Amino acid sequence: MGWERACAASEVADGQAIRVEVDGLDVAIVRSGDDFYAIEDECSHAAVALSEGEVEGCEIECWMHGSRFDLRTGKPTGPPATEPVPIFPVRLDGADVLVDIDSPLRAG
């Protein structure tokens, strides 16, 4: 389907994540300064919503067991998670955040 509107940029406060549904998939939209990230909203360790976790710079921490993930790659940066979480391309279109869930980025 290509680029889909996820939310308005103003809906995501700096250092926060929100859960949105993009074409049937739960995605966490995360803002860190002027940068926006899109990561599948499910921890690869415990299958809970990452959007409910803490954001620090380019990382998000799962609220349940403390697994941390790099928002740029989806790779785990702290245990207990060992598997990456899919991330997706993001772009701004005016005041909107667009996500392309059909083109997940590979863990780098």
Gaussian input, Z-matrix of N, CA and C with variables (Angstrom, degrees):
# hf/3-21g

backbone

0 1
 N
 C     1     B1
 C     2     B2     1     A1
 N     3     B3     2     A2     1     D1
 C     4     B4     3     A3     2     D2
 C     5     B5     4     A4     3     D3
 N     6     B6     5     A5     4     D4
 C     7     B7     6     A6     5     D5
 C     8     B8     7     A7     6     D6
 N     9     B9     8     A8     7     D7
 C    10    B10     9     A9     8     D8
 C    11    B11    10    A10     9     D9
 N    12    B12    11    A11    10    D10
 C    13    B13    12    A12    11    D11
 C    14    B14    13    A13    12    D12
 N    15    B15    14    A14    13    D13
 C    16    B16    15    A15    14    D14
 C    17    B17    16    A16    15    D15
 N    18    B18    17    A17    16    D16
 C    19    B19    18    A18    17    D17
 C    20    B20    19    A19    18    D18
 N    21    B21    20    A20    19    D19
 C    22    B22    21    A21    20    D20
 C    23    B23    22    A22    21    D21
 N    24    B24    23    A23    22    D22
 C    25    B25    24    A24    23    D23
 C    26    B26    25    A25    24    D24
 N    27    B27    26    A26    25    D25
 C    28    B28    27    A27    26    D26
 C    29    B29    28    A28    27    D27
 N    30    B30    29    A29    28    D28
 C    31    B31    30    A30    29    D29
 C    32    B32    31    A31    30    D30
 N    33    B33    32    A32    31    D31
 C    34    B34    33    A33    32    D32
 C    35    B35    34    A34    33    D33
 N    36    B36    35    A35    34    D34
 C    37    B37    36    A36    35    D35
 C    38    B38    37    A37    36    D36
 N    39    B39    38    A38    37    D37
 C    40    B40    39    A39    38    D38
 C    41    B41    40    A40    39    D39
 N    42    B42    41    A41    40    D40
 C    43    B43    42    A42    41    D41
 C    44    B44    43    A43    42    D42
 N    45    B45    44    A44    43    D43
 C    46    B46    45    A45    44    D44
 C    47    B47    46    A46    45    D45
 N    48    B48    47    A47    46    D46
 C    49    B49    48    A48    47    D47
 C    50    B50    49    A49    48    D48
 N    51    B51    50    A50    49    D49
 C    52    B52    51    A51    50    D50
 C    53    B53    52    A52    51    D51
 N    54    B54    53    A53    52    D52
 C    55    B55    54    A54    53    D53
 C    56    B56    55    A55    54    D54
 N    57    B57    56    A56    55    D55
 C    58    B58    57    A57    56    D56
 C    59    B59    58    A58    57    D57
 N    60    B60    59    A59    58    D58
 C    61    B61    60    A60    59    D59
 C    62    B62    61    A61    60    D60
 N    63    B63    62    A62    61    D61
 C    64    B64    63    A63    62    D62
 C    65    B65    64    A64    63    D63
 N    66    B66    65    A65    64    D64
 C    67    B67    66    A66    65    D65
 C    68    B68    67    A67    66    D66
 N    69    B69    68    A68    67    D67
 C    70    B70    69    A69    68    D68
 C    71    B71    70    A70    69    D69
 N    72    B72    71    A71    70    D70
 C    73    B73    72    A72    71    D71
 C    74    B74    73    A73    72    D72
 N    75    B75    74    A74    73    D73
 C    76    B76    75    A75    74    D74
 C    77    B77    76    A76    75    D75
 N    78    B78    77    A77    76    D76
 C    79    B79    78    A78    77    D77
 C    80    B80    79    A79    78    D78
 N    81    B81    80    A80    79    D79
 C    82    B82    81    A81    80    D80
 C    83    B83    82    A82    81    D81
 N    84    B84    83    A83    82    D82
 C    85    B85    84    A84    83    D83
 C    86    B86    85    A85    84    D84
 N    87    B87    86    A86    85    D85
 C    88    B88    87    A87    86    D86
 C    89    B89    88    A88    87    D87
 N    90    B90    89    A89    88    D88
 C    91    B91    90    A90    89    D89
 C    92    B92    91    A91    90    D90
 N    93    B93    92    A92    91    D91
 C    94    B94    93    A93    92    D92
 C    95    B95    94    A94    93    D93
 N    96    B96    95    A95    94    D94
 C    97    B97    96    A96    95    D95
 C    98    B98    97    A97    96    D96
 N    99    B99    98    A98    97    D97
 C   100   B100    99    A99    98    D98
 C   101   B101   100   A100    99    D99
 N   102   B102   101   A101   100   D100
 C   103   B103   102   A102   101   D101
 C   104   B104   103   A103   102   D102
 N   105   B105   104   A104   103   D103
 C   106   B106   105   A105   104   D104
 C   107   B107   106   A106   105   D105
 N   108   B108   107   A107   106   D106
 C   109   B109   108   A108   107   D107
 C   110   B110   109   A109   108   D108
 N   111   B111   110   A110   109   D109
 C   112   B112   111   A111   110   D110
 C   113   B113   112   A112   111   D111
 N   114   B114   113   A113   112   D112
 C   115   B115   114   A114   113   D113
 C   116   B116   115   A115   114   D114
 N   117   B117   116   A116   115   D115
 C   118   B118   117   A117   116   D116
 C   119   B119   118   A118   117   D117
 N   120   B120   119   A119   118   D118
 C   121   B121   120   A120   119   D119
 C   122   B122   121   A121   120   D120
 N   123   B123   122   A122   121   D121
 C   124   B124   123   A123   122   D122
 C   125   B125   124   A124   123   D123
 N   126   B126   125   A125   124   D124
 C   127   B127   126   A126   125   D125
 C   128   B128   127   A127   126   D126
 N   129   B129   128   A128   127   D127
 C   130   B130   129   A129   128   D128
 C   131   B131   130   A130   129   D129
 N   132   B132   131   A131   130   D130
 C   133   B133   132   A132   131   D131
 C   134   B134   133   A133   132   D132
 N   135   B135   134   A134   133   D133
 C   136   B136   135   A135   134   D134
 C   137   B137   136   A136   135   D135
 N   138   B138   137   A137   136   D136
 C   139   B139   138   A138   137   D137
 C   140   B140   139   A139   138   D138
 N   141   B141   140   A140   139   D139
 C   142   B142   141   A141   140   D140
 C   143   B143   142   A142   141   D141
 N   144   B144   143   A143   142   D142
 C   145   B145   144   A144   143   D143
 C   146   B146   145   A145   144   D144
 N   147   B147   146   A146   145   D145
 C   148   B148   147   A147   146   D146
 C   149   B149   148   A148   147   D147
 N   150   B150   149   A149   148   D148
 C   151   B151   150   A150   149   D149
 C   152   B152   151   A151   150   D150
 N   153   B153   152   A152   151   D151
 C   154   B154   153   A153   152   D152
 C   155   B155   154   A154   153   D153
 N   156   B156   155   A155   154   D154
 C   157   B157   156   A156   155   D155
 C   158   B158   157   A157   156   D156
 N   159   B159   158   A158   157   D157
 C   160   B160   159   A159   158   D158
 C   161   B161   160   A160   159   D159
 N   162   B162   161   A161   160   D160
 C   163   B163   162   A162   161   D161
 C   164   B164   163   A163   162   D162
 N   165   B165   164   A164   163   D163
 C   166   B166   165   A165   164   D164
 C   167   B167   166   A166   165   D165
 N   168   B168   167   A167   166   D166
 C   169   B169   168   A168   167   D167
 C   170   B170   169   A169   168   D168
 N   171   B171   170   A170   169   D169
 C   172   B172   171   A171   170   D170
 C   173   B173   172   A172   171   D171
 N   174   B174   173   A173   172   D172
 C   175   B175   174   A174   173   D173
 C   176   B176   175   A175   174   D174
 N   177   B177   176   A176   175   D175
 C   178   B178   177   A177   176   D176
 C   179   B179   178   A178   177   D177
 N   180   B180   179   A179   178   D178
 C   181   B181   180   A180   179   D179
 C   182   B182   181   A181   180   D180
 N   183   B183   182   A182   181   D181
 C   184   B184   183   A183   182   D182
 C   185   B185   184   A184   183   D183
 N   186   B186   185   A185   184   D184
 C   187   B187   186   A186   185   D185
 C   188   B188   187   A187   186   D186
 N   189   B189   188   A188   187   D187
 C   190   B190   189   A189   188   D188
 C   191   B191   190   A190   189   D189
 N   192   B192   191   A191   190   D190
 C   193   B193   192   A192   191   D191
 C   194   B194   193   A193   192   D192
 N   195   B195   194   A194   193   D193
 C   196   B196   195   A195   194   D194
 C   197   B197   196   A196   195   D195
 N   198   B198   197   A197   196   D196
 C   199   B199   198   A198   197   D197
 C   200   B200   199   A199   198   D198
 N   201   B201   200   A200   199   D199
 C   202   B202   201   A201   200   D200
 C   203   B203   202   A202   201   D201
 N   204   B204   203   A203   202   D202
 C   205   B205   204   A204   203   D203
 C   206   B206   205   A205   204   D204
 N   207   B207   206   A206   205   D205
 C   208   B208   207   A207   206   D206
 C   209   B209   208   A208   207   D207
 N   210   B210   209   A209   208   D208
 C   211   B211   210   A210   209   D209
 C   212   B212   211   A211   210   D210
 N   213   B213   212   A212   211   D211
 C   214   B214   213   A213   212   D212
 C   215   B215   214   A214   213   D213
 N   216   B216   215   A215   214   D214
 C   217   B217   216   A216   215   D215
 C   218   B218   217   A217   216   D216
 N   219   B219   218   A218   217   D217
 C   220   B220   219   A219   218   D218
 C   221   B221   220   A220   219   D219
 N   222   B222   221   A221   220   D220
 C   223   B223   222   A222   221   D221
 C   224   B224   223   A223   222   D222
 N   225   B225   224   A224   223   D223
 C   226   B226   225   A225   224   D224
 C   227   B227   226   A226   225   D225
 N   228   B228   227   A227   226   D226
 C   229   B229   228   A228   227   D227
 C   230   B230   229   A229   228   D228
 N   231   B231   230   A230   229   D229
 C   232   B232   231   A231   230   D230
 C   233   B233   232   A232   231   D231
 N   234   B234   233   A233   232   D232
 C   235   B235   234   A234   233   D233
 C   236   B236   235   A235   234   D234
 N   237   B237   236   A236   235   D235
 C   238   B238   237   A237   236   D236
 C   239   B239   238   A238   237   D237
 N   240   B240   239   A239   238   D238
 C   241   B241   240   A240   239   D239
 C   242   B242   241   A241   240   D240
 N   243   B243   242   A242   241   D241
 C   244   B244   243   A243   242   D242
 C   245   B245   244   A244   243   D243
 N   246   B246   245   A245   244   D244
 C   247   B247   246   A246   245   D245
 C   248   B248   247   A247   246   D246
 N   249   B249   248   A248   247   D247
 C   250   B250   249   A249   248   D248
 C   251   B251   250   A250   249   D249
 N   252   B252   251   A251   250   D250
 C   253   B253   252   A252   251   D251
 C   254   B254   253   A253   252   D252
 N   255   B255   254   A254   253   D253
 C   256   B256   255   A255   254   D254
 C   257   B257   256   A256   255   D255
 N   258   B258   257   A257   256   D256
 C   259   B259   258   A258   257   D257
 C   260   B260   259   A259   258   D258
 N   261   B261   260   A260   259   D259
 C   262   B262   261   A261   260   D260
 C   263   B263   262   A262   261   D261
 N   264   B264   263   A263   262   D262
 C   265   B265   264   A264   263   D263
 C   266   B266   265   A265   264   D264
 N   267   B267   266   A266   265   D265
 C   268   B268   267   A267   266   D266
 C   269   B269   268   A268   267   D267
 N   270   B270   269   A269   268   D268
 C   271   B271   270   A270   269   D269
 C   272   B272   271   A271   270   D270
 N   273   B273   272   A272   271   D271
 C   274   B274   273   A273   272   D272
 C   275   B275   274   A274   273   D273
 N   276   B276   275   A275   274   D274
 C   277   B277   276   A276   275   D275
 C   278   B278   277   A277   276   D276
 N   279   B279   278   A278   277   D277
 C   280   B280   279   A279   278   D278
 C   281   B281   280   A280   279   D279
 N   282   B282   281   A281   280   D280
 C   283   B283   282   A282   281   D281
 C   284   B284   283   A283   282   D282
 N   285   B285   284   A284   283   D283
 C   286   B286   285   A285   284   D284
 C   287   B287   286   A286   285   D285
 N   288   B288   287   A287   286   D286
 C   289   B289   288   A288   287   D287
 C   290   B290   289   A289   288   D288
 N   291   B291   290   A290   289   D289
 C   292   B292   291   A291   290   D290
 C   293   B293   292   A292   291   D291
 N   294   B294   293   A293   292   D292
 C   295   B295   294   A294   293   D293
 C   296   B296   295   A295   294   D294
 N   297   B297   296   A296   295   D295
 C   298   B298   297   A297   296   D296
 C   299   B299   298   A298   297   D297
 N   300   B300   299   A299   298   D298
 C   301   B301   300   A300   299   D299
 C   302   B302   301   A301   300   D300
 N   303   B303   302   A302   301   D301
 C   304   B304   303   A303   302   D302
 C   305   B305   304   A304   303   D303
 N   306   B306   305   A305   304   D304
 C   307   B307   306   A306   305   D305
 C   308   B308   307   A307   306   D306
 N   309   B309   308   A308   307   D307
 C   310   B310   309   A309   308   D308
 C   311   B311   310   A310   309   D309
 N   312   B312   311   A311   310   D310
 C   313   B313   312   A312   311   D311
 C   314   B314   313   A313   312   D312
 N   315   B315   314   A314   313   D313
 C   316   B316   315   A315   314   D314
 C   317   B317   316   A316   315   D315
 N   318   B318   317   A317   316   D316
 C   319   B319   318   A318   317   D317
 C   320   B320   319   A319   318   D318
 N   321   B321   320   A320   319   D319
 C   322   B322   321   A321   320   D320
 C   323   B323   322   A322   321   D321

   B1=1.4542
   B2=1.5164
   B3=1.3160
   B4=1.4546
   B5=1.5159
   B6=1.3117
   B7=1.4628
   B8=1.5210
   B9=1.3310
   B10=1.4660
   B11=1.5255
   B12=1.3177
   B13=1.4666
   B14=1.5282
   B15=1.3324
   B16=1.4641
   B17=1.5248
   B18=1.3385
   B19=1.4617
   B20=1.5196
   B21=1.3149
   B22=1.4605
   B23=1.5227
   B24=1.2983
   B25=1.4687
   B26=1.5257
   B27=1.3161
   B28=1.4616
   B29=1.5266
   B30=1.3377
   B31=1.4665
   B32=1.5286
   B33=1.3338
   B34=1.4601
   B35=1.5322
   B36=1.3233
   B37=1.4606
   B38=1.5268
   B39=1.3102
   B40=1.4590
   B41=1.5299
   B42=1.3389
   B43=1.4570
   B44=1.5135
   B45=1.3336
   B46=1.4574
   B47=1.5262
   B48=1.3304
   B49=1.4607
   B50=1.5186
   B51=1.3255
   B52=1.4595
   B53=1.5224
   B54=1.3119
   B55=1.4632
   B56=1.5239
   B57=1.3307
   B58=1.4597
   B59=1.5231
   B60=1.3088
   B61=1.4569
   B62=1.5119
   B63=1.3269
   B64=1.4556
   B65=1.5219
   B66=1.2971
   B67=1.4596
   B68=1.5344
   B69=1.3301
   B70=1.4549
   B71=1.5131
   B72=1.3278
   B73=1.4597
   B74=1.5250
   B75=1.3480
   B76=1.4588
   B77=1.5264
   B78=1.3285
   B79=1.4561
   B80=1.5224
   B81=1.3324
   B82=1.4659
   B83=1.5216
   B84=1.3234
   B85=1.4633
   B86=1.5192
   B87=1.3188
   B88=1.4597
   B89=1.5209
   B90=1.3363
   B91=1.4656
   B92=1.5144
   B93=1.3298
   B94=1.4558
   B95=1.5150
   B96=1.3237
   B97=1.4626
   B98=1.5123
   B99=1.3318
   B100=1.4629
   B101=1.5272
   B102=1.3398
   B103=1.4593
   B104=1.5216
   B105=1.3405
   B106=1.4600
   B107=1.5243
   B108=1.3253
   B109=1.4620
   B110=1.5262
   B111=1.3314
   B112=1.4599
   B113=1.5236
   B114=1.3249
   B115=1.4564
   B116=1.5203
   B117=1.3333
   B118=1.4635
   B119=1.5250
   B120=1.3242
   B121=1.4657
   B122=1.5298
   B123=1.3335
   B124=1.4591
   B125=1.5235
   B126=1.3212
   B127=1.4603
   B128=1.5283
   B129=1.3280
   B130=1.4623
   B131=1.5301
   B132=1.3166
   B133=1.4614
   B134=1.5261
   B135=1.3203
   B136=1.4624
   B137=1.5283
   B138=1.3207
   B139=1.4667
   B140=1.5274
   B141=1.3275
   B142=1.4651
   B143=1.5264
   B144=1.3273
   B145=1.4661
   B146=1.5273
   B147=1.3247
   B148=1.4614
   B149=1.5237
   B150=1.3348
   B151=1.4691
   B152=1.5259
   B153=1.3190
   B154=1.4616
   B155=1.5237
   B156=1.3368
   B157=1.4580
   B158=1.5184
   B159=1.3193
   B160=1.4627
   B161=1.5253
   B162=1.3370
   B163=1.4561
   B164=1.5217
   B165=1.3390
   B166=1.4563
   B167=1.5194
   B168=1.3205
   B169=1.4593
   B170=1.5141
   B171=1.3241
   B172=1.4713
   B173=1.5165
   B174=1.3400
   B175=1.4566
   B176=1.5218
   B177=1.3268
   B178=1.4610
   B179=1.5218
   B180=1.3304
   B181=1.4596
   B182=1.5180
   B183=1.3232
   B184=1.4490
   B185=1.5257
   B186=1.3116
   B187=1.4580
   B188=1.5232
   B189=1.3290
   B190=1.4633
   B191=1.5293
   B192=1.3297
   B193=1.4673
   B194=1.5251
   B195=1.3251
   B196=1.4621
   B197=1.5154
   B198=1.3322
   B199=1.4688
   B200=1.5224
   B201=1.3267
   B202=1.4612
   B203=1.5221
   B204=1.3522
   B205=1.4608
   B206=1.5184
   B207=1.3462
   B208=1.4554
   B209=1.5286
   B210=1.3057
   B211=1.4611
   B212=1.5203
   B213=1.3279
   B214=1.4692
   B215=1.5250
   B216=1.3455
   B217=1.4678
   B218=1.5246
   B219=1.3291
   B220=1.4535
   B221=1.5156
   B222=1.3276
   B223=1.4624
   B224=1.5217
   B225=1.3391
   B226=1.4564
   B227=1.5263
   B228=1.3279
   B229=1.4677
   B230=1.5190
   B231=1.3296
   B232=1.4587
   B233=1.5110
   B234=1.3374
   B235=1.4645
   B236=1.5245
   B237=1.3270
   B238=1.4579
   B239=1.5282
   B240=1.3241
   B241=1.4729
   B242=1.5224
   B243=1.3331
   B244=1.4638
   B245=1.5221
   B246=1.3331
   B247=1.4641
   B248=1.5258
   B249=1.3441
   B250=1.4612
   B251=1.5239
   B252=1.3255
   B253=1.4580
   B254=1.5300
   B255=1.3296
   B256=1.4691
   B257=1.5320
   B258=1.3193
   B259=1.4622
   B260=1.5150
   B261=1.3292
   B262=1.4560
   B263=1.5190
   B264=1.3445
   B265=1.4588
   B266=1.5285
   B267=1.3194
   B268=1.4665
   B269=1.5258
   B270=1.3160
   B271=1.4642
   B272=1.5210
   B273=1.3144
   B274=1.4588
   B275=1.5206
   B276=1.3219
   B277=1.4602
   B278=1.5191
   B279=1.3165
   B280=1.4617
   B281=1.5110
   B282=1.3316
   B283=1.4651
   B284=1.5246
   B285=1.3313
   B286=1.4611
   B287=1.5305
   B288=1.3390
   B289=1.4565
   B290=1.5275
   B291=1.3242
   B292=1.4542
   B293=1.5278
   B294=1.3286
   B295=1.4586
   B296=1.5221
   B297=1.3348
   B298=1.4621
   B299=1.5220
   B300=1.3338
   B301=1.4662
   B302=1.5245
   B303=1.3314
   B304=1.4647
   B305=1.5234
   B306=1.3290
   B307=1.4710
   B308=1.5269
   B309=1.3412
   B310=1.4698
   B311=1.5209
   B312=1.3204
   B313=1.4575
   B314=1.5245
   B315=1.3004
   B316=1.4704
   B317=1.5240
   B318=1.3251
   B319=1.4605
   B320=1.5286
   B321=1.3330
   B322=1.4652
   B323=1.4732
   A1=111.68
   A2=117.88
   A3=120.28
   A4=112.17
   A5=115.62
   A6=121.96
   A7=110.91
   A8=115.19
   A9=122.24
   A10=108.82
   A11=116.35
   A12=120.40
   A13=108.69
   A14=115.57
   A15=120.99
   A16=110.86
   A17=116.22
   A18=121.04
   A19=108.56
   A20=115.58
   A21=120.80
   A22=107.94
   A23=117.28
   A24=120.85
   A25=110.90
   A26=117.27
   A27=121.73
   A28=113.16
   A29=117.74
   A30=121.39
   A31=112.49
   A32=117.34
   A33=121.20
   A34=108.87
   A35=116.32
   A36=121.00
   A37=109.93
   A38=116.54
   A39=121.68
   A40=109.67
   A41=115.92
   A42=121.07
   A43=113.96
   A44=116.85
   A45=121.50
   A46=110.56
   A47=115.16
   A48=122.61
   A49=108.21
   A50=115.86
   A51=120.25
   A52=108.09
   A53=115.60
   A54=121.53
   A55=108.30
   A56=115.40
   A57=121.77
   A58=108.00
   A59=115.70
   A60=120.36
   A61=107.97
   A62=115.95
   A63=121.85
   A64=107.39
   A65=116.78
   A66=122.77
   A67=111.79
   A68=116.19
   A69=122.18
   A70=115.55
   A71=118.83
   A72=122.69
   A73=110.12
   A74=117.32
   A75=121.05
   A76=109.17
   A77=114.65
   A78=122.44
   A79=108.27
   A80=116.32
   A81=121.07
   A82=107.52
   A83=116.11
   A84=121.55
   A85=106.08
   A86=115.69
   A87=122.00
   A88=108.77
   A89=115.20
   A90=120.30
   A91=109.32
   A92=114.83
   A93=121.63
   A94=106.55
   A95=116.78
   A96=120.69
   A97=109.57
   A98=116.11
   A99=121.19
   A100=112.38
   A101=116.70
   A102=120.76
   A103=111.62
   A104=115.21
   A105=122.20
   A106=108.37
   A107=115.32
   A108=122.27
   A109=108.60
   A110=115.42
   A111=121.08
   A112=107.50
   A113=115.91
   A114=122.37
   A115=107.63
   A116=116.43
   A117=118.34
   A118=108.25
   A119=115.62
   A120=120.54
   A121=112.05
   A122=114.99
   A123=119.27
   A124=109.37
   A125=115.92
   A126=121.75
   A127=109.14
   A128=116.79
   A129=120.74
   A130=112.40
   A131=116.79
   A132=119.78
   A133=112.04
   A134=116.70
   A135=119.51
   A136=114.09
   A137=118.18
   A138=122.19
   A139=112.80
   A140=116.43
   A141=122.00
   A142=108.34
   A143=116.32
   A144=121.93
   A145=112.26
   A146=116.07
   A147=120.57
   A148=111.64
   A149=116.94
   A150=120.45
   A151=112.25
   A152=117.61
   A153=121.12
   A154=112.31
   A155=116.74
   A156=121.26
   A157=113.35
   A158=114.21
   A159=121.93
   A160=110.31
   A161=116.14
   A162=123.00
   A163=108.10
   A164=114.97
   A165=120.02
   A166=107.82
   A167=116.17
   A168=120.47
   A169=110.61
   A170=116.72
   A171=122.45
   A172=112.20
   A173=117.65
   A174=121.51
   A175=111.02
   A176=114.25
   A177=120.50
   A178=107.00
   A179=115.57
   A180=121.58
   A181=109.86
   A182=116.34
   A183=121.47
   A184=109.10
   A185=116.54
   A186=121.43
   A187=112.97
   A188=118.17
   A189=119.31
   A190=113.67
   A191=117.35
   A192=119.91
   A193=113.43
   A194=117.27
   A195=119.80
   A196=116.10
   A197=118.60
   A198=119.43
   A199=108.59
   A200=115.26
   A201=120.44
   A202=108.86
   A203=115.43
   A204=121.05
   A205=109.61
   A206=115.13
   A207=121.77
   A208=107.58
   A209=117.49
   A210=122.10
   A211=112.72
   A212=117.04
   A213=120.91
   A214=112.39
   A215=116.52
   A216=119.97
   A217=113.25
   A218=117.27
   A219=121.40
   A220=113.37
   A221=117.36
   A222=121.27
   A223=111.03
   A224=116.59
   A225=119.62
   A226=109.86
   A227=115.71
   A228=120.77
   A229=110.96
   A230=116.42
   A231=120.85
   A232=110.06
   A233=116.40
   A234=120.77
   A235=111.29
   A236=116.05
   A237=128.02
   A238=114.86
   A239=119.95
   A240=120.80
   A241=110.79
   A242=116.19
   A243=121.92
   A244=111.67
   A245=117.42
   A246=122.27
   A247=110.44
   A248=117.39
   A249=119.98
   A250=112.22
   A251=115.04
   A252=123.69
   A253=106.80
   A254=118.66
   A255=120.02
   A256=112.26
   A257=114.48
   A258=121.48
   A259=107.45
   A260=115.47
   A261=120.42
   A262=110.71
   A263=117.07
   A264=120.26
   A265=110.63
   A266=114.99
   A267=122.68
   A268=108.35
   A269=115.36
   A270=119.50
   A271=108.39
   A272=114.64
   A273=120.66
   A274=108.18
   A275=115.33
   A276=122.67
   A277=105.61
   A278=115.41
   A279=119.39
   A280=109.17
   A281=116.70
   A282=121.83
   A283=112.15
   A284=117.80
   A285=121.46
   A286=112.40
   A287=115.15
   A288=122.74
   A289=107.01
   A290=116.06
   A291=121.83
   A292=109.40
   A293=116.04
   A294=122.35
   A295=108.57
   A296=115.94
   A297=120.96
   A298=108.53
   A299=117.14
   A300=120.92
   A301=111.95
   A302=116.83
   A303=119.99
   A304=112.49
   A305=116.96
   A306=121.46
   A307=110.74
   A308=117.90
   A309=118.34
   A310=110.44
   A311=115.43
   A312=121.11
   A313=108.53
   A314=116.48
   A315=120.48
   A316=109.86
   A317=115.31
   A318=120.02
   A319=108.02
   A320=114.87
   A321=119.71
   A322=115.75
   D1=-22.78
   D2=178.93
   D3=84.68
   D4=-149.77
   D5=-174.78
   D6=-71.10
   D7=129.64
   D8=178.90
   D9=-126.41
   D10=144.34
   D11=175.75
   D12=-69.30
   D13=128.00
   D14=177.73
   D15=-98.62
   D16=-43.40
   D17=-177.39
   D18=-173.43
   D19=176.34
   D20=170.46
   D21=-83.34
   D22=142.04
   D23=178.72
   D24=-56.84
   D25=-34.00
   D26=-178.47
   D27=-67.63
   D28=-15.63
   D29=179.41
   D30=-76.80
   D31=-14.31
   D32=-175.41
   D33=-113.25
   D34=109.95
   D35=179.04
   D36=-74.22
   D37=152.43
   D38=177.33
   D39=-57.58
   D40=131.54
   D41=179.62
   D42=78.13
   D43=17.45
   D44=-177.78
   D45=-127.94
   D46=165.83
   D47=175.50
   D48=-130.60
   D49=147.26
   D50=172.63
   D51=-128.98
   D52=152.78
   D53=177.37
   D54=-94.37
   D55=131.04
   D56=175.31
   D57=-133.18
   D58=160.56
   D59=173.93
   D60=-109.83
   D61=124.27
   D62=178.65
   D63=-119.23
   D64=110.44
   D65=179.48
   D66=50.00
   D67=44.47
   D68=176.10
   D69=86.23
   D70=-1.68
   D71=-179.80
   D72=-108.79
   D73=131.68
   D74=175.63
   D75=-77.75
   D76=123.90
   D77=-176.61
   D78=-127.83
   D79=138.24
   D80=171.74
   D81=-92.99
   D82=122.67
   D83=172.95
   D84=-98.29
   D85=124.10
   D86=-173.07
   D87=-121.27
   D88=138.78
   D89=176.92
   D90=-118.05
   D91=130.39
   D92=174.40
   D93=-132.06
   D94=101.07
   D95=-173.57
   D96=65.97
   D97=-125.55
   D98=179.10
   D99=-91.42
   D100=-0.96
   D101=-176.98
   D102=-96.29
   D103=141.38
   D104=176.53
   D105=-118.49
   D106=144.03
   D107=-179.93
   D108=-131.84
   D109=153.09
   D110=174.99
   D111=-128.95
   D112=124.71
   D113=-179.02
   D114=-135.47
   D115=142.15
   D116=178.08
   D117=-56.18
   D118=135.03
   D119=-171.62
   D120=-85.91
   D121=52.44
   D122=176.68
   D123=-150.77
   D124=120.54
   D125=177.30
   D126=-62.05
   D127=135.21
   D128=-179.60
   D129=-73.38
   D130=-11.32
   D131=179.31
   D132=-94.13
   D133=-48.27
   D134=-170.96
   D135=-118.71
   D136=0.89
   D137=178.09
   D138=55.94
   D139=42.89
   D140=174.14
   D141=-118.10
   D142=164.71
   D143=-174.63
   D144=-69.24
   D145=120.27
   D146=175.25
   D147=-69.61
   D148=-26.33
   D149=-178.43
   D150=-62.73
   D151=-15.67
   D152=178.03
   D153=-90.39
   D154=0.35
   D155=-178.16
   D156=-90.83
   D157=-178.45
   D158=-179.58
   D159=-89.52
   D160=142.93
   D161=177.02
   D162=-110.90
   D163=130.81
   D164=175.23
   D165=-138.41
   D166=109.44
   D167=-177.13
   D168=60.77
   D169=-121.21
   D170=-178.52
   D171=-101.32
   D172=26.54
   D173=178.60
   D174=-129.42
   D175=150.61
   D176=173.14
   D177=-125.49
   D178=139.16
   D179=-178.20
   D180=-110.76
   D181=130.10
   D182=176.25
   D183=-67.98
   D184=133.07
   D185=-176.22
   D186=-70.45
   D187=-22.89
   D188=-173.31
   D189=-79.29
   D190=-54.87
   D191=-175.31
   D192=-121.92
   D193=0.49
   D194=175.40
   D195=87.82
   D196=9.00
   D197=175.01
   D198=-59.18
   D199=141.77
   D200=179.55
   D201=-120.09
   D202=145.50
   D203=-178.71
   D204=-132.96
   D205=139.53
   D206=174.88
   D207=-76.08
   D208=122.74
   D209=-177.96
   D210=-69.40
   D211=-18.54
   D212=-179.06
   D213=-85.53
   D214=-23.60
   D215=-175.12
   D216=-125.57
   D217=-22.68
   D218=-174.41
   D219=83.63
   D220=-5.95
   D221=-178.61
   D222=-71.09
   D223=144.25
   D224=174.54
   D225=-69.96
   D226=137.88
   D227=178.25
   D228=-116.63
   D229=-1.26
   D230=177.42
   D231=-156.37
   D232=140.93
   D233=-178.20
   D234=-68.31
   D235=163.47
   D236=14.41
   D237=-90.44
   D238=-6.41
   D239=-178.87
   D240=-64.27
   D241=141.62
   D242=176.39
   D243=-124.00
   D244=-13.55
   D245=-179.01
   D246=-105.12
   D247=142.41
   D248=177.75
   D249=-70.41
   D250=165.40
   D251=175.38
   D252=-114.28
   D253=135.60
   D254=-179.91
   D255=-59.00
   D256=138.34
   D257=173.44
   D258=-119.21
   D259=160.82
   D260=-173.48
   D261=-133.77
   D262=150.64
   D263=175.59
   D264=-61.72
   D265=143.16
   D266=179.71
   D267=-131.01
   D268=143.15
   D269=171.49
   D270=-147.61
   D271=156.57
   D272=175.77
   D273=-96.97
   D274=139.72
   D275=174.83
   D276=-129.68
   D277=94.52
   D278=-173.48
   D279=65.52
   D280=-119.95
   D281=-178.56
   D282=-95.22
   D283=4.05
   D284=-175.20
   D285=-105.82
   D286=147.23
   D287=172.31
   D288=-97.72
   D289=123.18
   D290=178.58
   D291=-109.41
   D292=144.80
   D293=-179.60
   D294=-131.45
   D295=143.13
   D296=175.39
   D297=-112.43
   D298=93.24
   D299=-177.33
   D300=-76.97
   D301=-11.58
   D302=178.23
   D303=-80.72
   D304=-7.56
   D305=-177.45
   D306=-128.07
   D307=62.28
   D308=-179.82
   D309=-59.06
   D310=144.10
   D311=179.14
   D312=-87.29
   D313=139.97
   D314=179.22
   D315=-77.53
   D316=145.06
   D317=176.24
   D318=-59.93
   D319=126.16
   D320=-174.19
   D321=-87.74

